[in-house]
Amino acid sequence: MKRQPIPVFLQLVVAAILLIVPAMAGAQSTNLPLSVVNLVSDVSSAGRGNTNFAGEADANSGTVNPAKTLWVINNGEVPSMTMFGASFRSLNQGSMYTAAFSHADAKSENSYGLYASVRYIKSDSQAIGIVSGSNFRTLIPEFGFVQAFPGNPRLTFSFVARFVNISYTTQTFKDGHYQEDSPSALEGDVSFAYNGKDEDRNGFAFGVALKNFGLPMVFGFDGGQKTKVFLPIDIGGGASYTWTTAEKQQIDVLLDLHKSLAPNTPNDAAGYASYQSLSYGMFHPGSRYTAGIGVQLTRPFNDTIEKSLVFRLGGLLDSGIHSGYSGITAGIGLRLDKIRFDIAYGARNPYSSKMQFGTSYAF
């Protein structure tokens, strides 16, 4: 079979990732608002610049945009599908474990889906602004409902409810021991997705979401000083375009944009005086814009895309010189019909985590 050359547009995207992203990556900072909540378990998107809004859907992809859950039934061509997923992410002096479930159903008049996951993050030490301590344990269960718009299965929306609990040992010694603190918060997401791909999976898709909206968390043990810390509320969107070559290879180009609505967490006591009086908003000084760009090449073993090897490359850019997330990402995946395995090398982040591993099973 005659091998087709790589499209010029795809060559330009890869060149931009390899040349522009490293040049714009700034110095690392850890004063992002509760960045632990935004540790994403979607390994496939981690390999292509964290482009998750309009990328392929599997059991692990609901962390950012669960409205994509219905994409796995391809606009109603498959009656229903249930998926289970698990992932592991290494952190600096810690790790993250995730278990996920999703279900998509087109048997009724209006397609619907369900999504649930649990993330457990442990870290020996961590600083959240002026809040510091040791033995951090973060538990994040979440549940979402997905619904197709009546008469239009290509357009879907989802609502997610999330509980966040962070338990840790403070640096305050009182009554013969270091004090324990365990703040919690309820937060939610609203997301939308549109799947414009045809039966051969060629075409355009997009997604938008408002993430992590809720009241700030309050850190501080009983009898001690209380410190308000904003949730990492984020508004963002993304788009993807997919086309298939004559050799049945599938090429995806993806772009995601995020805007933080929360002010950055100060690293000193002086900054907290004004921080405590702030509220959420679009234009806080220093609040971040983040952009991710990625490409994905799927090479089937035969004529079906369901058994294939997937190569991913991406870049992540964070606004300002204090970039918490930036750099080049890469990943590889293996599809064996209903089973998927993914590995990703991620961009720099406040937790110095690089490697991620994930798997999912559909039936």
C-alpha positions, -999 to 999 in steps of 0.1 A, spaced: 0 0 0 14 34 -9 23 55 21 8 90 22 30 119 33 22 136 66 -1 166 59 16 200 59 -8 213 85 0 185 108 38 191 104 32 228 113 13 218 145 41 194 156 67 221 149 48 246 170 47 221 199 84 213 197 96 249 192 72 274 207 61 256 239 96 252 254 105 288 246 74 301 264 76 279 294 83 300 325 96 293 360 76 269 382 53 283 409 30 265 434 7 294 443 -21 281 420 -55 279 438 -59 244 452 -42 228 422 -47 193 438 -83 194 427 -73 199 391 -50 168 389 -67 151 359 -68 113 357 -74 112 319 -41 96 307 -49 99 270 -54 137 271 -23 141 294 -2 128 265 -15 154 240 -12 186 260 -42 180 284 -66 186 255 -97 169 270 -127 190 261 -132 176 226 -109 145 226 -120 109 224 -142 96 252 -134 66 275 -140 57 311 -112 80 324 -121 111 303 -150 124 325 -128 143 349 -129 174 326 -159 170 303 -182 141 311 -207 154 285 -185 134 260 -197 102 276 -224 97 250 -198 99 222 -189 62 228 -223 52 213 -216 72 182 -247 93 179 -270 63 188 -255 37 165 -246 15 195 -275 8 219 -255 12 251 -221 9 266 -206 6 301 -170 14 309 -147 10 338 -113 27 342 -84 30 365 -53 52 365 -22 59 384 -2 91 385 32 96 403 37 128 423 66 144 441 66 125 474 32 110 467 8 95 441 -28 96 428 -51 67 423 -84 69 403 -112 45 397 -139 56 372 -172 44 358 -194 56 330 -225 44 312 -241 56 279 -275 45 268 -294 53 236 -323 28 241 -347 55 253 -360 84 232 -334 107 246 -299 93 251 -285 97 286 -253 88 305 -239 84 340 -204 91 352 -187 85 386 -151 85 398 -131 85 430 -96 101 432 -73 95 462 -42 117 464 -15 113 490 15 135 495 41 136 523 43 174 522 25 202 505 20 240 507 -12 257 498 -3 294 500 7 300 536 -11 267 547 16 240 550 18 207 567 26 170 561 9 137 555 -17 151 531 -46 128 520 -71 141 495 -103 122 487 -124 134 457 -156 114 449 -178 128 421 -210 118 403 -224 132 371 -255 129 349 -253 133 311 -282 141 288 -286 146 250 -307 175 239 -342 164 228 -341 157 190 -303 162 187 -282 134 200 -250 152 189 -254 179 215 -251 168 251 -247 184 285 -238 172 320 -240 182 356 -214 169 381 -214 171 419 -181 167 437 -170 164 473 -134 174 482 -118 165 516 -82 173 524 -68 159 556 -33 168 568 -11 173 598 -5 210 605 28 225 617 11 238 649 22 219 680 -5 220 708 -15 198 737 14 175 732 9 168 695 7 184 661 -28 195 652 -48 178 625 -70 196 600 -96 182 576 -114 209 555 -141 199 530 -160 215 502 -189 207 478 -184 219 443 -199 212 408 -194 213 371 -216 221 341 -203 210 307 -215 208 271 -203 189 241 -210 186 204 -200 157 183 -201 166 146 -181 135 134 -196 113 107 -199 75 107 -162 72 98 -153 94 128 -142 123 106 -152 158 114 -153 186 140 -162 184 178 -161 209 206 -168 211 243 -171 238 270 -173 236 308 -175 256 340 -154 237 365 -152 235 403 -178 262 412 -185 263 449 -177 281 482 -140 285 492 -125 259 516 -116 271 551 -83 257 565 -75 258 602 -80 235 632 -104 242 661 -91 271 682 -66 281 656 -65 307 628 -89 302 599 -77 307 564 -100 309 533 -86 293 502 -105 296 469 -115 266 448 -99 265 414 -130 277 395 -122 275 358 -141 283 326 -128 267 294 -135 252 260 -119 231 233 -122 219 198 -109 190 177 -108 180 141 -104 144 130 -98 129 96 -89 95 82 -62 89 56 -65 64 27 -44 40 49 -72 41 75 -49 60 99 -68 85 120 -53 120 128 -67 143 155 -57 179 161 -69 194 194 -69 228 211 -81 236 247 -83 270 264 -88 277 301 -94 308 322 -91 307 359 -118 326 379 -100 323 412 -72 346 425 -38 330 430 -31 319 466 -5 342 483 27 326 496 31 351 525 10 364 554 11 400 541 -7 390 508 -34 371 527 -48 403 543 -62 414 509 -67 379 496 -93 371 523 -116 400 510 -115 389 474 -142 370 455 -143 350 423 -139 369 391 -126 370 355 -98 394 358 -79 389 391 -43 401 387 -22 371 379 -51 347 374 -42 323 347 -50 316 311 -39 281 300 -37 267 265 -31 231 254 -25 219 219 -21 183 208 -20 159 180 -29 122 180 -21 96 153 -40 63 154 -25 34 134 -48 4 131 -34 -31 130 -60 -40 103 -90 -23 88 -107 -14 121 -97 14 143 -107 -6 174 -74 -25 173 -47 1 170 -16 18 183 -20 54 193 8 81 193 3 114 211 22 147 213 12 180 229 22 212 246 9 232 275 13 269 279 5 289 311 3 327 310 28 348 329 63 341 340 52 320 370 40 291 350 27 262 371 19 241 341 40 242 310 61 221 286 59 193 261 38 161 267 39 127 250 20 95 252 12 61 236 -19 40 238 -29 4 228 -64 -4 218 -75 -41 218 -111 -39 209 -128 -33 243 -96 -28 263 -73 2 263 -39 9 279 -24 43 280 9 58 292 17 96 293 46 118 301 31 150 314 41 187 314 57 204 344 33 210 372 33 220 409 35 184 420 64 175 397 44 145 384 55 133 350 43 97 344 7 85 342 -7 51 335 -43 41 328 -65 14 315 -102 11 306 -126 -17 297 -159 -13 278 -188 -38 274 
